[in-house]
Amino acid sequence: MADLTWTPGNSMRGEIKLPGDKSISHRALMLGAIADGVCRITGISTAEDVNSTAACLRKLGIKIDRRGHKVAVHGQGAGGLAPAKTVLDAGNSGTTIRLLAGILAAQPFTSTITGDESLRSRPMRRIIEPLEQMGAQIESTDNRAPLTLRGNVLHAIDFASPVASAQVKSCVLLAGLFAKGVTRVTEPFHSRDHTERMLREMGVSVHTSAAMSAVKGPAGVRPCDIDIPSDISAAAFFMTAAALMPNSEVVLNNVGVNPSRTGIIDALTAMGAQLRLDEVVELNHEPRARIIARSSKLKAVTLGGAMIPRIIDEIPILAIAATQAEGTTTIKDAGELRVKESDRIAAIADNLKRMGASVRELKDGLAITGPTPLKGAEIESHHDHRIAMAFSIAAQIASGETLIKNIDCINISFPGFIETLQMVQSD
């Protein structure tokens, strides 16, 4: 694994090309695989996580033709998957293992799916419980990967998820496509809804209200062409960098602005960031827009409750913004960060302290007081892509050199991030 030394930047200017949305890319591949025909996908993410989904589907007998950011998925219908000859490897992707488990639970064969060391440490009881309630047979050790799923006839359930998790919700809804009757998932707060939107686009009747989503099965999936917007979680790093660095302006085109994902825009705007959205259009039930971000003076905010599912992936970069905001920013109700690719609460707090920030680690979040000048330091990425990218932005506003260890993990979600960041740095 490579390390990278950053020197501080002066400003950030330019038009930035971002990768396709990772969450939507996973879903397009999986739903394309069980569609009755060919789905053509443009703008697909090239992230390692998405490649893991494609590799698993190929092992299950799905033909996927790929040319750059364009993909054709030759769907085989609801009953068209074939038994894999080897164990399915989800790599580092929690989305791959959790969503695919919902599909595999209904197949007339046995599958085993696992992942890397990080993924094998992450909690799987949250999907095992509802799938078993639906009639699935699942074997695991301590409710962790690898998971062995013995395909079974499923029945619909009403499931009250204890966490607001799009991965849990999507797993159950995908299983519900194969179950007779109405499968409902209710969450404490509304989580991102890419699955529901794409199901509608592919001809499945989906009912939603407040924090409830439901599908009636068995339901076939209709093939369609899908255009994937740029990833707002990738855009978050550049929106924040532009806000923090003087004399900066960046333009981000075709960024997905699904309301369940725009918490980062709401949070930065509440902090005083100058953001402008225009050219808003909707394709495949997913809105997208051009975002222009400029240098800004930031103030502290409190982030918690229903906001957290909308910013769960962006909290690392929001923590960097908080170090330069006037007052104490409090992030709470974010205990889910403890069981991500790393313990992100601990990783953020430790690395910010190394850079001289005023930060206090909470059980379910962080309290960060600013503005505080950051200084270069040796940063532990913990092999977590969002930690590595967030502290690459911190390095731009720090004095002196910053060494980020094991930065290759960035490829899990944003291949080309380093080159993109270097390209828009202005001397």
C-alpha positions in Angstrom: 0.0 0.0 0.0 1.3 3.4 -1.0 1.7 6.5 1.2 1.4 10.0 -0.2 2.8 13.3 1.0 0.7 16.4 0.4 1.9 20.0 0.6 -0.7 22.8 1.2 -2.5 24.4 -1.7 -3.2 28.1 -2.3 -6.6 27.9 -3.9 -8.8 25.6 -5.9 -10.2 26.5 -9.3 -11.7 24.6 -12.3 -14.3 22.4 -13.7 -14.2 18.9 -12.2 -15.2 15.6 -13.8 -16.5 13.3 -11.0 -17.1 9.5 -11.1 -20.6 8.0 -11.4 -22.6 7.5 -8.3 -21.4 4.4 -6.5 -24.7 3.6 -4.8 -26.7 3.9 -8.0 -24.1 1.9 -10.0 -24.4 -1.1 -7.6 -28.2 -1.1 -7.9 -28.2 -0.8 -11.7 -26.0 -3.8 -12.0 -28.0 -6.0 -9.6 -31.4 -5.0 -10.9 -30.1 -5.3 -14.4 -29.0 -8.9 -13.7 -32.6 -10.0 -12.7 -34.3 -8.0 -15.4 -35.9 -9.7 -18.4 -33.5 -8.4 -21.0 -30.5 -6.1 -21.6 -30.0 -3.0 -19.5 -27.6 -0.4 -20.9 -25.9 1.7 -18.3 -23.9 4.9 -18.9 -21.8 6.8 -16.4 -21.2 3.8 -14.3 -18.6 4.1 -11.5 -15.3 2.4 -12.0 -14.7 2.1 -8.2 -13.4 -1.1 -6.8 -16.6 -1.6 -4.8 -18.7 -1.6 -8.0 -16.2 -3.9 -9.7 -16.8 -6.3 -6.9 -20.5 -6.3 -7.6 -19.9 -7.0 -11.3 -17.5 -9.8 -10.5 -20.0 -11.5 -8.2 -22.8 -11.2 -10.8 -20.5 -12.7 -13.5 -19.8 -15.7 -11.2 -23.6 -16.1 -11.0 -23.9 -16.4 -14.8 -24.6 -12.8 -15.8 -22.9 -11.5 -18.9 -21.7 -7.9 -18.4 -20.1 -6.1 -21.3 -18.1 -3.1 -20.3 -16.4 -0.3 -22.3 -15.1 2.4 -20.0 -18.1 4.0 -18.3 -20.7 2.2 -20.5 -22.0 -1.2 -19.5 -24.5 -3.7 -21.0 -26.0 -6.1 -18.4 -27.7 -9.1 -20.0 -30.4 -9.8 -17.5 -31.7 -13.3 -17.1 -34.9 -12.6 -15.2 -35.9 -13.4 -11.6 -35.0 -17.1 -11.9 -32.0 -16.8 -14.3 -29.0 -16.7 -11.9 -26.8 -19.8 -11.9 -24.9 -21.3 -8.9 -21.4 -19.8 -8.6 -18.6 -22.4 -8.8 -16.6 -20.6 -6.2 -17.1 -18.3 -3.2 -18.4 -14.8 -4.1 -16.0 -12.1 -3.1 -17.6 -8.7 -2.2 -14.1 -7.2 -1.5 -14.6 -4.1 0.8 -18.2 -3.4 -0.3 -20.9 -3.6 2.3 -23.4 -2.6 -0.4 -22.4 -5.7 -2.5 -22.7 -8.2 0.3 -25.9 -6.9 1.9 -27.9 -6.2 -1.3 -26.8 -9.3 -3.1 -27.8 -11.3 0.0 -31.4 -10.2 -0.5 -31.4 -11.7 -4.1 -29.4 -14.8 -3.2 -31.8 -15.7 -0.3 -34.5 -16.5 -2.9 -32.4 -18.5 -5.4 -32.9 -22.3 -5.7 -29.2 -23.0 -4.9 -26.6 -22.4 -2.2 -24.2 -19.4 -2.3 -21.4 -18.3 -0.1 -20.4 -14.6 -0.1 -17.5 -13.1 1.8 -15.2 -10.1 1.6 -11.9 -8.6 2.8 -10.8 -8.4 6.4 -12.6 -5.1 7.0 -15.9 -6.4 5.5 -15.7 -9.6 7.5 -15.6 -7.5 10.7 -18.8 -5.6 9.9 -22.2 -6.4 11.4 -24.4 -8.7 9.2 -27.1 -9.5 11.8 -29.0 -6.5 10.6 -29.7 -8.3 7.3 -29.7 -11.9 8.6 -32.6 -11.3 10.9 -35.1 -10.0 8.4 -34.1 -12.5 5.7 -34.5 -15.4 8.2 -37.9 -13.9 9.1 -38.8 -14.2 5.4 -37.8 -17.9 5.4 -34.1 -17.7 4.3 -31.6 -20.1 5.6 -28.3 -18.4 6.4 -25.2 -19.7 8.1 -22.5 -17.4 9.5 -20.1 -17.2 12.4 -20.9 -14.5 15.0 -23.2 -12.9 12.4 -20.3 -11.9 10.3 -19.2 -12.7 6.7 -18.8 -15.1 5.1 -22.5 -15.8 4.7 -23.8 -19.0 3.3 -27.3 -18.7 1.9 -29.4 -21.7 1.1 -32.0 -20.5 -1.3 -35.6 -20.9 -0.2 -39.1 -19.8 -0.9 -39.6 -16.5 0.8 -42.7 -14.8 2.2 -43.4 -11.2 2.7 -42.9 -9.5 6.1 -43.3 -6.1 7.8 -39.8 -5.3 9.1 -39.0 -2.4 11.5 -35.4 -1.8 11.0 -33.6 -0.6 14.2 -31.2 1.5 12.1 -31.8 3.9 9.2 -29.8 2.0 6.6 -30.3 2.0 2.9 -28.3 -1.3 2.7 -30.7 -3.0 5.1 -33.8 -1.6 3.5 -32.6 -2.4 0.0 -31.7 -6.0 1.0 -35.2 -6.6 2.3 -36.9 -4.9 -0.6 -34.9 -7.0 -3.1 -35.8 -10.1 -1.3 -39.4 -8.9 -1.4 -39.4 -9.0 -5.2 -39.3 -12.8 -4.9 -41.8 -13.1 -2.0 -45.5 -13.5 -2.2 -47.3 -10.5 -0.7 -46.3 -7.0 0.4 -42.9 -6.6 2.0 -42.6 -3.4 4.1 -39.6 -1.8 5.7 -39.9 1.0 8.3 -36.9 2.9 9.5 -36.3 5.3 12.4 -35.5 7.9 9.7 -35.7 8.0 6.0 -32.5 6.6 4.4 -31.4 7.1 0.8 -33.9 5.8 -1.7 -32.0 4.9 -4.8 -33.4 1.4 -4.7 -37.0 2.6 -4.7 -36.4 5.0 -7.5 -34.7 2.5 -9.7 -37.4 -0.1 -9.0 -40.0 2.3 -10.2 -37.9 3.1 -13.3 -37.8 -0.7 -14.0 -41.6 -1.2 -13.8 -41.9 -2.3 -10.2 -44.7 -0.8 -8.1 -43.2 0.7 -4.9 -45.1 2.4 -2.1 -43.5 4.9 0.2 -44.6 7.1 3.0 -42.5 8.9 5.6 -39.8 6.3 6.6 -41.7 3.3 5.1 -41.0 1.6 1.8 -42.9 -1.4 0.4 -43.0 -3.7 -2.7 -45.5 -6.4 -3.7 -44.1 -9.6 -4.9 -43.4 -11.6 -6.8 -42.5 -8.8 -9.2 -40.7 -8.9 -12.5 -38.1 -6.3 -13.4 -38.3 -4.6 -16.8 -35.0 -3.8 -18.6 -34.2 -0.1 -19.3 -31.4 2.3 -20.2 -30.0 4.0 -17.1 -27.9 7.2 -17.0 -26.0 7.5 -13.7 -25.3 11.0 -12.4 -22.0 12.0 -10.8 -21.5 10.9 -7.1 -22.5 13.6 -4.6 -20.3 11.9 -2.0 -17.3 12.5 -4.3 -18.5 16.1 -5.0 -18.5 16.7 -1.2 -14.7 16.8 -1.0 -14.4 19.5 -3.7 -17.4 21.5 -2.4 -15.7 21.6 1.0 -12.2 22.3 -0.3 -13.5 25.3 -2.3 -15.3 26.6 0.7 -12.2 26.3 2.9 -9.5 27.6 0.5 -9.2 31.3 -0.4 -9.9 32.6 -3.9 -11.5 29.3 -4.9 -14.3 28.3 -7.2 -15.1 24.8 -8.6 -17.8 23.7 -11.0 -19.2 20.2 -10.6 -21.4 19.0 -13.4 -24.2 16.4 -13.5 -24.1 15.8 -9.7 -26.9 13.6 -8.3 -29.1 15.7 -6.0 -31.5 13.1 -4.8 -33.1 14.7 -1.7 -32.1 11.7 0.4 -28.4 12.4 -0.4 -28.3 16.2 -0.3 -27.6 16.5 3.4 -24.1 17.6 2.6 -25.4 20.6 0.6 -27.8 21.5 3.5 -25.1 21.1 6.1 -22.5 23.2 4.2 -25.1 25.8 3.4 -26.1 26.0 7.1 -22.4 26.5 7.9 -22.4 29.5 5.5 -20.8 27.9 2.4 -21.5 29.6 -0.9 -23.1 26.9 -3.1 -25.2 27.4 -6.2 -27.2 24.8 -8.0 -28.5 25.2 -11.5 -29.3 23.1 -14.6 -31.5 20.8 -12.5 -33.0 18.0 -14.5 -34.3 14.5 -13.7 -33.5 11.3 -15.6 -34.4 7.7 -14.5 -36.2 9.2 -11.5 -32.9 10.7 -10.2 -32.4 14.5 -10.2 -29.0 15.9 -11.0 -27.6 19.5 -11.2 -24.5 21.6 -11.7 -23.0 22.8 -8.5 -20.8 25.8 -8.1 -18.8 26.2 -4.8 -16.8 29.2 -3.7 -14.6 30.3 -0.9 -16.7 31.0 2.3 -16.6 32.0 5.9 -18.0 29.1 8.0 -19.9 29.0 11.3 -20.5 26.0 13.6 -23.7 23.9 13.4 -25.2 20.9 15.2 -25.9 17.9 13.1 -28.0 15.0 14.3 -31.3 13.1 14.1 -32.9 12.7 10.7 -30.0 14.6 9.1 -27.5 11.8 9.9 -28.6 9.2 7.3 -28.4 11.9 4.7 -24.8 12.8 5.5 -23.5 9.5 6.9 -20.8 9.1 4.2 -19.9 12.8 4.3 -19.3 13.2 8.0 -15.5 12.8 7.6 -15.2 15.8 5.3 -17.7 17.8 7.3 -15.5 17.3 10.3 -12.6 18.9 8.3 -14.9 21.8 7.5 -15.8 22.1 11.2 -12.2 22.8 12.2 -12.4 26.1 10.3 -15.9 27.1 11.4 -16.5 29.7 14.1 -17.7 28.0 17.3 -18.3 24.4 18.2 -19.8 22.0 15.7 -21.5 19.0 17.3 -22.1 15.8 15.4 -24.4 13.4 17.2 -26.6 10.3 16.6 -23.9 9.0 14.3 -22.9 5.8 16.1 -23.2 3.9 12.8 -19.8 5.4 11.9 -18.2 3.0 14.4 -18.9 0.0 12.1 -18.0 1.4 8.8 -14.7 0.5 6.9 -13.0 1.8 10.1 -14.3 3.2 13.3 -14.6 6.6 11.6 -15.4 8.5 14.8 -12.2 7.4 16.4 -10.2 7.8 13.2 -11.4 11.3 12.6 -10.7 12.4 16.2 -7.3 10.8 16.3 -6.1 12.3 13.0 -7.6 15.8 13.7 -5.7 15.8 17.1 -2.5 15.0 15.2 -3.1 18.1 13.0 -3.7 20.3 16.1 -7.5 20.6 15.9 -9.7 21.0 18.9 -11.8 17.9 18.9 -13.6 15.8 21.5 -14.8 12.2 20.7 -18.3 11.4 21.7 -19.9 8.0 22.0 -22.0 8.7 18.9 -20.2 11.6 17.2 -17.8 14.5 17.6 -17.5 18.0 19.0 -15.1 20.2 17.0 -14.2 23.8 17.9 -12.8 26.2 15.4 -11.5 28.0 13.7 -8.1 26.3 14.4 -5.1 26.4 12.1 -4.1 22.9 11.1 -0.6 21.7 10.8 0.9 18.9 8.7 1.1 15.5 10.3 1.3 11.8 9.7 -2.2 10.5 9.1 -3.5 7.0 9.4 -6.1 6.2 6.8 -7.0 2.9 8.5 -7.5 1.6 4.9 -10.7 3.7 4.8 -11.2 5.6 1.6 -13.3 8.4 3.1 -10.8 9.0 5.8 -7.9 9.2 3.3 -9.8 11.6 1.0 -11.1 13.8 3.8 -7.5 14.3 5.2 -6.2 14.9 1.7 -8.5 18.0 1.8 -7.3 18.8 5.4 -3.7 18.7 4.0 -4.6 21.5 1.5 -5.3 24.0 4.3 -2.6 22.8 6.8 0.9 24.3 7.3 3.7 22.0 6.3 3.7 18.6 4.8 1.1 15.9 5.5 1.8 12.2 5.0 -1.2 10.0 4.5 -0.6 6.3 4.9 -2.0 3.6 2.8 -3.8 5.9 0.4 -4.5 3.3 -2.2 -7.8 2.5 -0.5 -9.2 5.6 -2.2 -9.7 3.4 -5.3 -12.5 1.6 -3.4 -14.8 4.6 -4.3 -12.9 7.2 -6.3 -10.2 6.1 -8.7 -8.4 9.2 -10.0 -9.2 11.3 -6.9 -5.5 12.3 -6.3 -5.0 13.3 -10.0 -8.3 15.3 -9.9 -7.3 17.1 -6.7 -3.9 17.9 -8.2 -5.4 19.2 -11.4 -7.6 21.9 -9.7 -5.0 23.1 -7.3 -4.0 26.7 -8.2 -0.6 28.1 -7.5 
